Amino acid sequence: MTPLFIERVAHNEPHGGGYEQFEQMYRQALACGREVRIEAGKRAEFDVPAGNRAIVYVMEGSVRFEGDDTEAGPGDVVIFRPAGEDDARVAMEADLPFSGVIVTGREEALH
């Protein structure tokens, strides 16, 4: 399977009340995705069906994504380009112990 490439990374910053909005975003993402934990120095891959998009919400730690070695940290939302006609994968390696949520689905279902 080919790796998906990143379309963009949203660097969210708390406004006023600290990280409360991150917790809300995390709960919403978890309702339609799955929680991911990766130990520092370890690597993980996640399948993305053809025609689907992947979004990774970084809650803690630091992670780098295969393909272009993009780094993401707490509060970042990493949005990948949709998979083409073939299944693809999101591959990442944790620089620091990582926890977050990965959500996959059709474009219209992720909004």
Wavefront OBJ file of the C-alpha trace (Angstrom):
o trace
v 0.000 0.000 0.000
v 1.156 3.477 -0.752
v 1.483 6.116 1.945
v -0.948 9.022 1.996
v 0.560 12.461 1.777
v -0.384 15.358 4.003
v -2.605 18.059 2.570
v -2.177 20.428 5.512
v -1.492 20.685 9.229
v -3.654 22.944 11.388
v -1.707 24.223 14.399
v -4.409 24.902 16.952
v -3.722 27.115 19.920
v -5.939 27.498 22.958
v -7.914 30.702 23.280
v -8.504 31.831 26.847
v -9.743 28.740 28.657
v -6.677 26.572 28.075
v -7.061 23.208 26.444
v -10.780 22.768 26.989
v -11.551 23.108 23.266
v -8.920 20.429 22.482
v -10.671 18.047 24.857
v -14.006 18.712 23.139
v -12.457 18.185 19.696
v -10.833 14.972 20.979
v -14.167 13.610 22.250
v -15.866 14.386 18.942
v -13.040 12.748 16.954
v -13.018 9.709 19.216
v -16.740 9.208 18.578
v -16.023 8.544 14.877
v -12.402 7.402 14.990
v -10.115 5.376 17.174
v -7.622 6.225 19.849
v -3.965 5.619 19.006
v -0.978 5.323 21.321
v 2.595 4.844 20.108
v 5.659 4.495 22.322
v 8.633 6.787 21.654
v 10.793 5.404 18.870
v 8.076 3.013 17.662
v 6.260 3.066 14.338
v 2.651 2.282 13.405
v 0.618 2.025 10.205
v -3.104 2.494 9.659
v -5.040 1.390 6.577
v -7.122 3.901 4.665
v -9.632 2.425 2.184
v -9.656 3.661 -1.422
v -11.445 6.989 -1.820
v -11.238 7.813 1.897
v -9.431 10.593 3.722
v -7.556 10.351 7.035
v -7.302 12.965 9.768
v -5.019 12.624 12.809
v -5.654 14.636 15.980
v -2.495 14.886 18.108
v -3.298 15.117 21.804
v 0.089 14.389 23.409
v 3.629 13.760 22.304
v 5.336 14.249 18.980
v 5.008 12.211 15.818
v 6.461 12.237 12.278
v 4.584 10.997 9.216
v 6.065 8.809 6.516
v 6.195 10.311 3.073
v 7.522 13.787 3.750
v 8.678 13.452 7.380
v 6.224 16.115 8.599
v 6.265 16.542 12.374
v 3.179 17.237 14.486
v 2.712 17.961 18.184
v -0.041 18.556 20.757
v -3.072 20.351 19.359
v -2.137 19.740 15.724
v -4.704 18.364 13.309
v -3.080 16.575 10.363
v -5.285 16.295 7.284
v -4.263 13.866 4.554
v -5.089 13.871 0.863
v -7.758 11.317 -0.043
v -6.634 7.843 -1.056
v -6.915 7.220 -4.779
v -8.430 4.168 -6.428
v -6.302 1.828 -4.290
v -6.131 1.363 -0.542
v -3.430 3.443 1.151
v -1.915 3.856 4.605
v -0.937 6.451 7.154
v 2.428 5.583 8.668
v 3.904 7.443 11.624
v 6.745 7.226 14.116
v 6.617 8.722 17.596
v 9.523 10.926 18.685
v 7.900 11.279 22.125
v 5.160 9.018 23.540
v 2.196 9.793 21.301
v -1.539 9.694 21.898
v -4.215 10.912 19.566
v -7.114 9.923 17.376
v -7.193 8.807 13.751
v -10.400 9.218 11.786
v -10.920 7.807 8.302
v -13.889 8.161 6.026
v -15.354 9.696 2.915
v -14.840 13.425 2.535
v -18.500 14.305 3.131
v -18.637 12.201 6.326
v -15.698 13.999 7.961
v -17.268 17.455 8.058
l 1 2 3 4 5 6 7 8 9 10 11 12 13 14 15 16 17 18 19 20 21 22 23 24 25 26 27 28 29 30 31 32 33 34 35 36 37 38 39 40 41 42 43 44 45 46 47 48 49 50 51 52 53 54 55 56 57 58 59 60 61 62 63 64 65 66 67 68 69 70 71 72 73 74 75 76 77 78 79 80 81 82 83 84 85 86 87 88 89 90 91 92 93 94 95 96 97 98 99 100 101 102 103 104 105 106 107 108 109 110 111
